[in-house]
Amino acid sequence: MSAFFPVISTLNPAAMPKMAAAPAASPSVLATSAAKWDARLSHEPVHDNAFYGKCMLGGILSCGITHTAMTPLDVVKCNMQVNPAKFTGLVPGIKTIASEEGVGAIFKGWAPTAIGYSMQGMCKFGFYDIFKDMYSTMAGEENAFKYRGAIYLAGSASAEFFADMLLCPMEMVKVKVQTSPAGTFPVKLGPAVAAMRANSAETRFPFGSLVPLWSRQIPYTMAKFFFFEKVVEAFYTHVFTEPKSSYPKSTQLGITFASGYLAGIICAIVSHPADSVVSLMGKPANKGKGFGQIVNETGMMTLATKGLGTRIIMIGTLTGAQWWIYDTFKTAMGMGTSGGPQTASPHFPAAVLPSFAIHPSTSQPSDRPTTMSAFFPVISSLNPIAKPQMAAPSARPASILATSAAKWDARLSHDPIHDNAYYGKCMIAGILSCGLTHTGITPLDVVKCNMQVNPAKFKGLLPGIKTIASEEGSAALFKGWAPTAIGYSMQGMCKFGFYEFFKDMYSTMAGEENAFKYRGAIYLAGSASAEFFADIALCPMEMVKVKVQTSPAGTFPVEFGPAIAAMRANSAETRFPFGSLVPLWSRQIPYTMAKFFFFEKVVEAFYTHVFTEPKSSYPKSTQLGITFASGYLAGVICAIVSHPADSVVSLMGKAENKGKGFGQIASETGLVNLATKGLGTRIIMIGTLTGAQWWIYDTFKTVMGMGTSGGAAKKH
């Protein structure tokens, strides 16, 4: 099972999955149809899971080592931003801290720095290569070259989006430790984290700084990767004009460092204003203030210039060193250095293409459609004209390298094949599935939320409907329908589309035999991974919905636009837009794991023990009936699993719970109340909801010629 852990197993050849021999038989039409250009196969070495795993390890070393080593500079920089009158420069700042708190204070916050930036580096570098290859493949061979700058920007922004979620908790601890006067806040990691958690209403731990962190880190990383790629390309095109491989590794690593340093200077300038705000948010005087308020009070010029010289020195050296460490690790792993000269037709020798691509492309870029709609699989999946043309089979025999890479790919084990078009259609089905159902049961949701927030007044479903209708009018039963429709449509897109993607990815990582043997674990892992990202898309609209639905008449706007404006204006109180993300994860991830796991298992049981003929022999109406029944049974379990956390999310919107944390609300309310109040309503709602969601999802898939979900268990 070590194949489940590519970051570790990539360094252990014995743990790697055994590769299958290349099949001698002629490929089928189905196999040939998947033979489109794949950016992962255009590199040497091929960008497989082992490559990405090593990139993640390189990122851990790169960011973890450099940020930890520069802790003294970071301590001074943060204090210059928080107290510019006292800390007037780098050297004076070091002297001030050392004289007042001792030399050891210069290294305050090194532990959260090491942990946080190691996790960030893992995603920043590893995910960048994944997204860059994915977007290049989606664009097609010709457009991948033509728009490579846009791909660098999109890939780095996507990677940093996820990297910052791992960094945020430790970054908040680091800033608090580094900017708090001596004796006012714990310095050691454990007590510091405990203090942040205990005072979460004040510190907004663990994700209170996520939005400003995104606003700082995403532009920074986009500049870092874009300009690095462009400077490296310029070096190898105009200065070092011989083939890259002809230069010794020491020269290549020198070019890497120089390119990183130049990119770092730009990064420092781009990200400094937002970095200043993040530091200022840790200042006691700014307690409860929002991002925009701090910007207005401090002034843009101050935010953009105070501590900038220090940051340029730090980030220039830091970025150069990060790329150097990253490329040194890659070189030691036999992967070569990053970047190089770009050519308009980067064909890879057919003899070294892995046979899991079915066949290498023999067409020229001009043979391919030039439309950029391939960048958008959710749309282009419905437009056959926009889909890349498939290459004809190659007559050349596979090499030894090709044979060694011929491992089983779960995406190719299905009919139809799970390509980008398939995942795009699943996303659209998810939008319809969750968007329509959640919006349709808004009245039930309004009553349920009010039963959780005010159980003394709202004692049941029917009495609750009557109470709301009599006090606020029948229209009040549909309060919050707009944020519900938008939020759950976005969630459904990620929930269903990403589930199919992660399920295939984890199955491929496990290998054919383990993918069958441990399919239950794969259902759980795939659904949890999908829901993690789906809730990020849902959270802002969920917070608006709950606030609208639980506020007494006249105390909060009901219309969508004014409601969002009110949430933003009172972000210190409402914690908009991601204040409920942690309780939302704690509610939705167990719910979705149960939803997908039990659905898959119930469908499997139906087709194994009740409908024992081949699935394809039953009419579509019967298959869709099985889908609904399986979804309904799974929904009952989902309701029970997720109800306590759902109750807390609703209670967080209650006025008297302003400033209270997740744990405090749970302790005051009691587990029995959290687990039972409104549960009957939720079972009715979620049972019907889950059955309907799976039915809509599978109906759309059936219309698109993709068939229904699940079936009898069988080895491929």
VOFILO-190527 format. One record per residue (C-alpha): residue in one letter; x, y, z. Coordinates in steps of 0.2 Angstrom, whole numbers, plus 5000, padded with zeros to 4 digits. Example, Ala and Ser with C-alpha at 12.3 -4.5 7.8 and 13.67 -1.06 7.14 Angstrom:
% VOFILO-190527
A506249785039
S506849955036
END
This chain:
% VOFILO-190527
M500050005000
S501550125000
A501050174982
F499750274991
F501050394997
P502050454982
V503050584992
I503850455002
S503850304990
T504650404976
L506350384986
N506050204988
P506250104972
A505649944981
A504050024986
M503550084968
P502249994959
K502849854947
M502649904929
A501649804917
A502449744901
A501749844885
P500349744877
A500749664861
A498949674854
S498349814843
P497449954853
S495649964852
V494650104846
L494350154864
A496150164867
T496550264852
S495250394856
A496250434872
A497850464862
K497950654863
W499550764867
D499950754885
A501150884892
R501750764906
L502450654892
S503350794883
H504750804897
E506250704901
P506050634913
V504150604911
H503150694924
D502350554933
N501750534951
A503550504956
F504150664948
Y502850764957
G503250684974
K505050724972
C504550904968
M503550914984
L505050854994
G506150984985
G504851114989
I504851065008
L506751085009
S506751244998
C505451345008
G505651265025
I507551295026
T507651465018
H506151545028
T506851465045
A508551535042
M507951705039
T506951715054
P507951865062
L507651965046
D505751925047
V505651965066
V506352145062
K505352165046
C503652125055
N504152245070
M504552385057
Q502852365050
V501952355067
N502952495075
P503852595062
A504252735075
K505252615086
F505952505073
T506752615060
G507852495051
L508652325049
V510252345060
P509452465073
G507952345074
I509052195078
K509952295091
T508352355099
I507652175100
A509252105106
S509452235120
E507652225126
E507352045125
G509051955122
V509851885107
G508651735107
A507251845103
I507851875086
F507351695082
K505651705089
G504351615079
W505651495070
A504551335074
P502951395066
T503951465052
A504851305049
I503251205049
G502151325040
Y503251365026
S503851185024
M501951135021
Q501751285009
G503351244999
M502651064997
C501151134988
K501951284980
F503251184970
G502351014969
F500651084964
Y501451214952
D502151074941
I500550974942
F499451124937
K500651184924
D500651014915
M498751004917
Y498451174910
S499651144896
T498750974891
M497051064891
A497751204880
G498551084867
E500251074861
E500251234850
N499351344863
A500451274877
F501951354869
K501051514863
Y500251554879
R501551484891
G501651644901
A499851634905
I500051454910
Y501451504922
L500351624930
A498851514931
G499851364937
S500751464951
A499151554956
S498251384958
A499651304967
E499751454979
F497851454983
F498051284991
A499751314998
D499151465008
M497851355017
L499151245024
L500251405029
C498951515036
P498751435054
M500651435057
E500851605049
M499651685061
V500551605076
K502251665069
V501651845067
K500851845084
V502451775092
Q503551895083
T502652055086
S502052035104
P503052125117
A504152025128
G503051925141
T501351965134
F501251805123
P502051635123
V503551615113
K503651425112
L502551335098
G501451225109
P500851365121
A500751495107
V499551385097
A498551345113
A498451535116
M497851575099
R496551435100
A495951495117
N495751675111
S495151635093
A493751765094
E495151895096
T496551815086
R495351745072
F496451585072
P496651475062
F496051555046
G495751735050
S497151795039
L496851685025
V496151815013
P497551945016
L498751795015
W498051754998
S498151934993
R499951944998
Q500551764992
I499651734976
P500351894967
Y502051854975
T502051674969
M501351724952
A502851854950
K504051724957
F503651584945
F503251694930
F504851794931
F505951654935
E505351554920
K505551704909
V507351754916
V507951574914
E507251564896
A508151734892
F509751674900
Y509751514889
T509151604874
H510251754873
V511751724885
F512051534887
T511651494869
E512351314868
P511151174872
K510751174891
S511350994894
S513151054888
Y513451164903
P514051084919
K512751064933
S513651204943
T513351324929
Q511551274928
L511251304946
G512151474945
I510951524932
T509551454943
F510051564958
A510351724947
S508551704939
G507751674956
Y508651824964
L508051944950
A506251874951
G506351894970
I506552084969
I504952094959
C504051984971
A504552094986
I503852244978
V502252164972
S501852084988
H502452205001
P500852305004
A499752155008
D501252085019
S501152245029
V499352225032
V499552045038
S500852095051
L499752245057
M498252125060
G499352055074
K499452215083
P498352235098
A497852405093
N497052325077
K496052195086
G494352175077
K494852285062
G494552215045
F495752215030
G495052375022
Q495052475038
I496852445042
V497252495024
N496352655025
E497052705042
T498852665038
G498952735021
M499452645004
M501152735004
T501652685021
L501052505017
A502052505001
T503652575008
K503952545026
G505152395028
L505252375009
G507152385008
T507352245021
R506052145012
I506952164995
I508552105003
M507651965011
I506551904997
G507851924984
T509051814993
L507651704999
T506951674981
G508651644974
A509151524987
Q507451434986
W507651404968
W509451344970
I508951224984
Y507451164974
D508551134958
T509951064968
F508750924975
K508050894958
T509850874951
A510250754965
M508750654960
G509150654942
M507850774937
G508850914930
T508651104934
S507051204930
G506751304915
G507651324899
P507551384881
Q505751364873
T505451294856
A503851314846
S503751124843
P504351034858
H504050854851
F504750724862
P505550564854
A504250434851
A505350304857
V505350364875
L503550404877
P502750294891
S501450174883
F500150214896
A499850364885
I499250234872
H500150304858
P501250454855
S500650594844
T501250604827
S500350754821
Q501050924820
P500451074830
S499651144815
D498550994814
R497751034830
P496251154833
T496851324839
T495351364849
M495751414867
S494151344873
A495051184878
F495651284893
F493851274900
P493351084901
V491751124910
I491151214894
S492151134880
S491650954886
L489950994878
N490751054862
P491450914852
I492251034840
A493251114853
K493950954859
P495750904854
Q495850794839
M496550614843
A498150564835
A498350404824
P499250254832
S501150254830
A501950104821
R503550124830
P503949994843
A503950044862
S505750064870
I506249994886
L505850154895
A504150154887
T503849974894
S504450024911
A503150164913
A501650054906
K500750054923
W498850034925
D497850194924
A496150194932
R495550334920
L495750214905
S494850064914
H493150144912
D491950154897
P491850304893
I493650344897
H493850474911
D494650614902
N494450804905
A492850804895
Y492150674907
Y492650774922
G491950934915
K490250854912
C490250784930
M490550964936
I489051024927
A488050884933
G488650924951
I488051104948
L486351054943
S486250914957
C486651024972
G486051194966
L484351134961
T484051024976
H484651144990
T483751294982
G482151194981
I482151144999
T482551325006
P480951325017
L481451175026
D483251245028
V482551405035
V481551315048
K482951195052
C484151335055
N482951435066
M482651275076
Q484451255080
V484651445084
N483051465094
P482451285099
A481251365113
K480251455099
F480451345084
K479951165091
G479651075075
L479451085056
L477651125054
P477551245069
G479151325063
I478351355046
K476851425054
T477851545065
I478851615052
A477451635040
S476351725053
E477751835059
E478651885043
G477551825029
S477551675017
A479051745007
A480151735023
L480151545020
F481251575005
K482451695014
G484251655008
W483751564992
A485051664981
P486651624992
T485951454993
A485851434974
I487551504971
G488551424985
Y487851254983
S488051254964
M489851294967
Q490051164980
G489151034969
M490351074955
C491851034966
K491050894976
F490550784961
G491850834948
F493350824960
Y492650664968
E492850574951
F494550654948
F495250604966
K494450434965
D495350394949
M496950474955
Y497050374971
S496550214962
T497950234950
M499150274964
A498550114973
G498750004958
E497449894949
E497349754963
N497349874978
A496149994969
F494849844970
K495349784987
Y495349944996
R493950034986
G493050085001
A494550185008
I494750264990
Y492850314991
L493250395008
A494850475003
G494150544986
S492550614994
A493550695008
S494750774996
A493450834985
E492350914999
F493951005007
F493951104991
A492151114988
D491851195005
I493051335001
A491951374987
L490351364998
C490951455014
P490551635009
M488851605003
E488451485017
M488851615030
V487751745021
K486351615020
V486351575038
K486451755043
V484951795032
Q483951645038
T484251665057
S484151855059
P482451925066
A481452025053
G482152195050
T483852165059
F484752115043
P484552135024
V483651995015
E484152044998
F485751964991
G486752114987
P486452215003
A486652055013
I488452035006
A488852215009
A488252205027
M489352045030
R490852135023
A490552295032
N490452195049
S491752075045
A492552085062
E490852025069
T490251915056
R492051845052
F491551845033
P492051765021
F492951615029
G492551625048
S491451465047
L492651365036
V493251255050
P491551205057
L490951195039
W492351065035
S491950975051
R490150965045
Q490250935027
I491750825026
P491050685037
Y489350705028
T490150695011
M491150545015
A489650455022
K488650515006
F489850444994
F490450295003
F488750225008
F488050264990
E489350164982
K489150024994
V487250024993
V487250024974
E488549884974
A487449784985
F485849814974
Y486749754958
T487649614967
H486149534977
V484549604970
F484749654952
T485949514948
E485949524929
P487249634920
K486949824924
S486749864906
S485349744903
Y484149844914
P483249994907
K483850174911
S482350204922
T482750054933
Q484550104935
L483950284940
G482750214952
I484150114960
T485150274960
F483850364970
A483550224982
S485350214986
G485550394988
Y484050405000
L484750275011
A486450355011
G485650525015
V484950455031
I486650415038
C487350575031
A486050675042
I486550585058
V488450605055
S488450785051
H487050855062
P488050915077
A489251015067
D487851085057
S487051145073
V488651235078
V488751325061
S486951395063
L487251445081
M488751545076
G487551665067
K486651695083
A486951875090
E487351815108
N488651695101
K489651845093
G491451815096
K491251635103
G492351495096
F491751325089
G492251235105
Q491451365117
I489751355108
A489851165108
S490251165127
E488851285131
T487551195121
G487951015125
L488250875114
V486450795116
N485650955110
L486850975096
A486550805090
T484650795092
K483850965090
G483150975072
L483750805068
G482050735062
T481850885050
R483650855044
I483350675041
I481850705030
M482750845021
I484450755019
G483750585014
T482650665001
L484050784996
T485350654994
G484250534984
A483750684973
Q485450744971
W486150574965
W484550554953
I484850724945
Y486750684944
D486450514936
T485050584924
F486250714917
K487650584915
T486450464906
V485850604894
M487650644891
G487950454887
M489050424902
G487850294911
T487350294929
S488550284944
G489150134953
G488849944950
A489249774955
A491049754962
K492249674949
K494049674946
H494549764930
END
